[in-house]
Amino acid sequence: MLESKLIQHAAPTLAGLKVANLLCLPKNVATVEAIRECQKKMRGKGISLLCLREQYDRILLYIFRPKRLMKWLEDAAVSDFLKRQGYEETSLSGALQTLRIHFQRQEGFPHEIGIFLGYPIEDVEGFIQHRGANCKYCGVWKVYGNVDEAKRLFQRYHKCQAVYERCYRAGFELPRLVVGI
């Protein structure tokens, strides 16, 4: 069941098109055993799963590509932004630890989550500055910067999602659908 949710909601990350996806799943779907099994099936493919928060009967599962995320976090503008958001450590492990703490301390989503999903920094900053209003375009995320580039990405993500769902229904198993990077 968890496999089908990963295919349905994280195909762009599985395909290597996106840094990460975030899934909110029932605890009976994202069990410790199911997460371990999926990680085992994706071993060596450059994908990690991390529980960011458990709340009531739901788990917030972060599926990401550690090498790509690490490179993204090393970008000077991204690192500076995270430091302004209270991240003392912007290494991969330090940043993920702080992100988990931020999720534990607040009911909603910390706005810097967009950085961890690979959204353009200008869009993350625009979302915070405008409090989610007055965006130029809304798709996978709210766009405050380059609309044309965002639309191209959204189209790629949508096409990837459709292809992955079709392949999974046709019998392709998760390890075969995860692109190793």
LUMDO-782441 format. One record per residue (C-alpha): x, z, y negated; residue number from 1; chain. Coordinates in nm, 3 decimals, m for minus. Layout:
BEGIN
atom X=X	Z=Z	Y=Y	nr=NUM	kette=A
...
This chain:
BEGIN
atom X=0.000	Z=0.000	Y=0.000	nr=1	kette=A
atom X=0.284	Z=0.084	Y=m0.242	nr=2	kette=A
atom X=0.447	Z=m0.251	Y=m0.161	nr=3	kette=A
atom X=0.138	Z=m0.442	Y=m0.270	nr=4	kette=A
atom X=0.123	Z=m0.242	Y=m0.596	nr=5	kette=A
atom X=0.488	Z=m0.324	Y=m0.666	nr=6	kette=A
atom X=0.419	Z=m0.693	Y=m0.606	nr=7	kette=A
atom X=0.104	Z=m0.681	Y=m0.817	nr=8	kette=A
atom X=0.251	Z=m0.492	Y=m1.115	nr=9	kette=A
atom X=0.629	Z=m0.536	Y=m1.107	nr=10	kette=A
atom X=0.694	Z=m0.892	Y=m0.993	nr=11	kette=A
atom X=0.902	Z=m0.985	Y=m1.301	nr=12	kette=A
atom X=1.139	Z=m0.696	Y=m1.229	nr=13	kette=A
atom X=1.153	Z=m0.781	Y=m0.857	nr=14	kette=A
atom X=1.234	Z=m1.141	Y=m0.952	nr=15	kette=A
atom X=1.510	Z=m1.035	Y=m1.191	nr=16	kette=A
atom X=1.329	Z=m1.163	Y=m1.502	nr=17	kette=A
atom X=1.270	Z=m0.820	Y=m1.651	nr=18	kette=A
atom X=1.470	Z=m0.497	Y=m1.676	nr=19	kette=A
atom X=1.189	Z=m0.271	Y=m1.559	nr=20	kette=A
atom X=0.820	Z=m0.203	Y=m1.509	nr=21	kette=A
atom X=0.616	Z=0.113	Y=m1.519	nr=22	kette=A
atom X=0.334	Z=0.181	Y=m1.275	nr=23	kette=A
atom X=0.080	Z=0.461	Y=m1.285	nr=24	kette=A
atom X=m0.033	Z=0.514	Y=m0.927	nr=25	kette=A
atom X=m0.240	Z=0.760	Y=m0.726	nr=26	kette=A
atom X=m0.027	Z=1.017	Y=m0.544	nr=27	kette=A
atom X=m0.172	Z=0.901	Y=m0.212	nr=28	kette=A
atom X=m0.021	Z=0.555	Y=m0.276	nr=29	kette=A
atom X=0.313	Z=0.662	Y=m0.425	nr=30	kette=A
atom X=0.399	Z=0.924	Y=m0.167	nr=31	kette=A
atom X=0.757	Z=1.040	Y=m0.124	nr=32	kette=A
atom X=0.764	Z=0.861	Y=0.212	nr=33	kette=A
atom X=0.627	Z=0.534	Y=0.069	nr=34	kette=A
atom X=0.879	Z=0.541	Y=m0.216	nr=35	kette=A
atom X=1.167	Z=0.605	Y=0.027	nr=36	kette=A
atom X=1.048	Z=0.324	Y=0.252	nr=37	kette=A
atom X=1.031	Z=0.076	Y=m0.036	nr=38	kette=A
atom X=1.374	Z=0.181	Y=m0.159	nr=39	kette=A
atom X=1.509	Z=0.133	Y=0.192	nr=40	kette=A
atom X=1.360	Z=m0.217	Y=0.211	nr=41	kette=A
atom X=1.510	Z=m0.308	Y=m0.128	nr=42	kette=A
atom X=1.853	Z=m0.157	Y=m0.060	nr=43	kette=A
atom X=2.132	Z=m0.380	Y=m0.181	nr=44	kette=A
atom X=1.899	Z=m0.580	Y=m0.407	nr=45	kette=A
atom X=1.976	Z=m0.393	Y=m0.731	nr=46	kette=A
atom X=1.640	Z=m0.216	Y=m0.768	nr=47	kette=A
atom X=1.572	Z=0.156	Y=m0.812	nr=48	kette=A
atom X=1.253	Z=0.360	Y=m0.821	nr=49	kette=A
atom X=1.221	Z=0.680	Y=m1.023	nr=50	kette=A
atom X=0.926	Z=0.913	Y=m1.066	nr=51	kette=A
atom X=0.905	Z=0.988	Y=m1.438	nr=52	kette=A
atom X=0.605	Z=1.219	Y=m1.424	nr=53	kette=A
atom X=0.352	Z=1.366	Y=m1.185	nr=54	kette=A
atom X=0.025	Z=1.461	Y=m1.344	nr=55	kette=A
atom X=m0.295	Z=1.559	Y=m1.174	nr=56	kette=A
atom X=m0.340	Z=1.307	Y=m0.893	nr=57	kette=A
atom X=m0.116	Z=1.036	Y=m1.048	nr=58	kette=A
atom X=0.252	Z=0.946	Y=m1.043	nr=59	kette=A
atom X=0.426	Z=0.746	Y=m1.311	nr=60	kette=A
atom X=0.673	Z=0.530	Y=m1.121	nr=61	kette=A
atom X=0.955	Z=0.348	Y=m1.298	nr=62	kette=A
atom X=1.096	Z=0.048	Y=m1.115	nr=63	kette=A
atom X=1.414	Z=m0.084	Y=m1.271	nr=64	kette=A
atom X=1.738	Z=m0.274	Y=m1.234	nr=65	kette=A
atom X=2.012	Z=m0.016	Y=m1.303	nr=66	kette=A
atom X=2.290	Z=m0.265	Y=m1.386	nr=67	kette=A
atom X=2.076	Z=m0.457	Y=m1.634	nr=68	kette=A
atom X=1.941	Z=m0.136	Y=m1.786	nr=69	kette=A
atom X=2.292	Z=0.005	Y=m1.822	nr=70	kette=A
atom X=2.405	Z=m0.310	Y=m2.003	nr=71	kette=A
atom X=2.097	Z=m0.297	Y=m2.229	nr=72	kette=A
atom X=2.162	Z=0.071	Y=m2.312	nr=73	kette=A
atom X=2.520	Z=m0.016	Y=m2.410	nr=74	kette=A
atom X=2.395	Z=m0.246	Y=m2.688	nr=75	kette=A
atom X=2.490	Z=m0.080	Y=m3.019	nr=76	kette=A
atom X=2.145	Z=m0.120	Y=m3.178	nr=77	kette=A
atom X=1.972	Z=0.019	Y=m2.868	nr=78	kette=A
atom X=2.213	Z=0.311	Y=m2.841	nr=79	kette=A
atom X=2.173	Z=0.396	Y=m3.211	nr=80	kette=A
atom X=1.796	Z=0.378	Y=m3.181	nr=81	kette=A
atom X=1.793	Z=0.614	Y=m2.881	nr=82	kette=A
atom X=2.018	Z=0.861	Y=m3.059	nr=83	kette=A
atom X=1.766	Z=0.868	Y=m3.345	nr=84	kette=A
atom X=1.499	Z=0.947	Y=m3.083	nr=85	kette=A
atom X=1.691	Z=1.253	Y=m2.959	nr=86	kette=A
atom X=1.905	Z=1.099	Y=m2.686	nr=87	kette=A
atom X=2.242	Z=1.273	Y=m2.701	nr=88	kette=A
atom X=2.364	Z=1.079	Y=m2.399	nr=89	kette=A
atom X=2.293	Z=0.707	Y=m2.372	nr=90	kette=A
atom X=2.466	Z=0.646	Y=m2.041	nr=91	kette=A
atom X=2.228	Z=0.534	Y=m1.767	nr=92	kette=A
atom X=2.195	Z=0.874	Y=m1.601	nr=93	kette=A
atom X=2.188	Z=1.066	Y=m1.931	nr=94	kette=A
atom X=1.928	Z=0.839	Y=m2.087	nr=95	kette=A
atom X=1.703	Z=0.850	Y=m1.780	nr=96	kette=A
atom X=1.729	Z=1.227	Y=m1.768	nr=97	kette=A
atom X=1.626	Z=1.254	Y=m2.134	nr=98	kette=A
atom X=1.343	Z=1.005	Y=m2.079	nr=99	kette=A
atom X=1.208	Z=1.220	Y=m1.795	nr=100	kette=A
atom X=1.226	Z=1.527	Y=m2.018	nr=101	kette=A
atom X=1.039	Z=1.344	Y=m2.294	nr=102	kette=A
atom X=0.768	Z=1.246	Y=m2.044	nr=103	kette=A
atom X=0.740	Z=1.605	Y=m1.921	nr=104	kette=A
atom X=0.706	Z=1.746	Y=m2.273	nr=105	kette=A
atom X=0.428	Z=1.524	Y=m2.401	nr=106	kette=A
atom X=0.090	Z=1.415	Y=m2.278	nr=107	kette=A
atom X=0.120	Z=1.049	Y=m2.375	nr=108	kette=A
atom X=0.405	Z=0.804	Y=m2.360	nr=109	kette=A
atom X=0.721	Z=0.849	Y=m2.563	nr=110	kette=A
atom X=0.742	Z=0.535	Y=m2.777	nr=111	kette=A
atom X=1.101	Z=0.467	Y=m2.677	nr=112	kette=A
atom X=0.972	Z=0.371	Y=m2.332	nr=113	kette=A
atom X=0.969	Z=0.014	Y=m2.463	nr=114	kette=A
atom X=1.349	Z=0.021	Y=m2.468	nr=115	kette=A
atom X=1.354	Z=0.122	Y=m2.101	nr=116	kette=A
atom X=1.120	Z=m0.166	Y=m2.021	nr=117	kette=A
atom X=1.351	Z=m0.415	Y=m2.192	nr=118	kette=A
atom X=1.128	Z=m0.486	Y=m2.491	nr=119	kette=A
atom X=1.305	Z=m0.621	Y=m2.800	nr=120	kette=A
atom X=1.420	Z=m0.337	Y=m3.024	nr=121	kette=A
atom X=1.247	Z=m0.486	Y=m3.327	nr=122	kette=A
atom X=0.917	Z=m0.466	Y=m3.140	nr=123	kette=A
atom X=0.974	Z=m0.105	Y=m3.032	nr=124	kette=A
atom X=1.072	Z=m0.006	Y=m3.386	nr=125	kette=A
atom X=0.778	Z=m0.202	Y=m3.528	nr=126	kette=A
atom X=0.537	Z=m0.026	Y=m3.293	nr=127	kette=A
atom X=0.665	Z=0.313	Y=m3.404	nr=128	kette=A
atom X=0.673	Z=0.224	Y=m3.774	nr=129	kette=A
atom X=0.320	Z=0.076	Y=m3.774	nr=130	kette=A
atom X=0.182	Z=0.325	Y=m3.520	nr=131	kette=A
atom X=0.072	Z=0.041	Y=m3.296	nr=132	kette=A
atom X=m0.121	Z=m0.141	Y=m3.569	nr=133	kette=A
atom X=m0.058	Z=m0.467	Y=m3.753	nr=134	kette=A
atom X=0.133	Z=m0.643	Y=m3.476	nr=135	kette=A
atom X=0.183	Z=m1.019	Y=m3.499	nr=136	kette=A
atom X=0.080	Z=m1.075	Y=m3.137	nr=137	kette=A
atom X=m0.027	Z=m0.867	Y=m2.838	nr=138	kette=A
atom X=0.064	Z=m0.953	Y=m2.480	nr=139	kette=A
atom X=0.272	Z=m0.753	Y=m2.232	nr=140	kette=A
atom X=0.368	Z=m0.547	Y=m2.538	nr=141	kette=A
atom X=0.283	Z=m0.554	Y=m2.908	nr=142	kette=A
atom X=0.507	Z=m0.803	Y=m3.087	nr=143	kette=A
atom X=0.639	Z=m0.733	Y=m3.435	nr=144	kette=A
atom X=0.932	Z=m0.973	Y=m3.424	nr=145	kette=A
atom X=0.975	Z=m1.314	Y=m3.262	nr=146	kette=A
atom X=0.628	Z=m1.421	Y=m3.150	nr=147	kette=A
atom X=0.734	Z=m1.756	Y=m3.002	nr=148	kette=A
atom X=1.001	Z=m1.597	Y=m2.782	nr=149	kette=A
atom X=0.761	Z=m1.322	Y=m2.674	nr=150	kette=A
atom X=0.494	Z=m1.578	Y=m2.580	nr=151	kette=A
atom X=0.749	Z=m1.767	Y=m2.368	nr=152	kette=A
atom X=0.844	Z=m1.445	Y=m2.189	nr=153	kette=A
atom X=0.481	Z=m1.344	Y=m2.136	nr=154	kette=A
atom X=0.410	Z=m1.685	Y=m1.986	nr=155	kette=A
atom X=0.710	Z=m1.654	Y=m1.749	nr=156	kette=A
atom X=0.602	Z=m1.304	Y=m1.644	nr=157	kette=A
atom X=0.244	Z=m1.419	Y=m1.581	nr=158	kette=A
atom X=0.357	Z=m1.718	Y=m1.374	nr=159	kette=A
atom X=0.598	Z=m1.499	Y=m1.176	nr=160	kette=A
atom X=0.320	Z=m1.249	Y=m1.108	nr=161	kette=A
atom X=0.091	Z=m1.522	Y=m0.975	nr=162	kette=A
atom X=0.361	Z=m1.672	Y=m0.753	nr=163	kette=A
atom X=0.461	Z=m1.333	Y=m0.611	nr=164	kette=A
atom X=0.102	Z=m1.234	Y=m0.537	nr=165	kette=A
atom X=0.040	Z=m1.568	Y=m0.365	nr=166	kette=A
atom X=0.358	Z=m1.535	Y=m0.156	nr=167	kette=A
atom X=0.279	Z=m1.175	Y=m0.060	nr=168	kette=A
atom X=m0.074	Z=m1.272	Y=0.052	nr=169	kette=A
atom X=0.084	Z=m1.555	Y=0.254	nr=170	kette=A
atom X=0.290	Z=m1.302	Y=0.450	nr=171	kette=A
atom X=0.620	Z=m1.280	Y=0.263	nr=172	kette=A
atom X=0.752	Z=m0.926	Y=0.293	nr=173	kette=A
atom X=0.893	Z=m0.720	Y=0.009	nr=174	kette=A
atom X=1.265	Z=m0.762	Y=0.093	nr=175	kette=A
atom X=1.224	Z=m1.139	Y=0.089	nr=176	kette=A
atom X=1.058	Z=m1.132	Y=m0.253	nr=177	kette=A
atom X=1.319	Z=m0.913	Y=m0.426	nr=178	kette=A
atom X=1.592	Z=m1.117	Y=m0.590	nr=179	kette=A
atom X=1.930	Z=m0.952	Y=m0.547	nr=180	kette=A
atom X=2.132	Z=m0.942	Y=m0.866	nr=181	kette=A
